[in-house]
Amino acid sequence: MSIAAFLLMNERVIIQANRGMPGQKYIFEFKDDDEMCYKIALKFLSSKCSKYDGHLRMLRSMIRG
């Protein structure tokens, strides 16, 4: 979900979103005529958004115990 949000922040157009099959939480499909979604998704890994997402996950796990 975090990468999908990052793609939206980078002006990508979402085509559809739905729940996946068991074991897959969500499936997001983006318009990718210029084939940039993969490159933008890779940028997520070194972005501040990725750090933020990591900290949120850690905080959730601390609360859940």
Buried (B, 14 or more C-beta within 10 A) or exposed (E): EBBBEBBEEBEBEEEEEEEEEEEEEEEBEBEBEEEBBEEBBEBBEEBEBBEEBEEEEEEEEEEEE
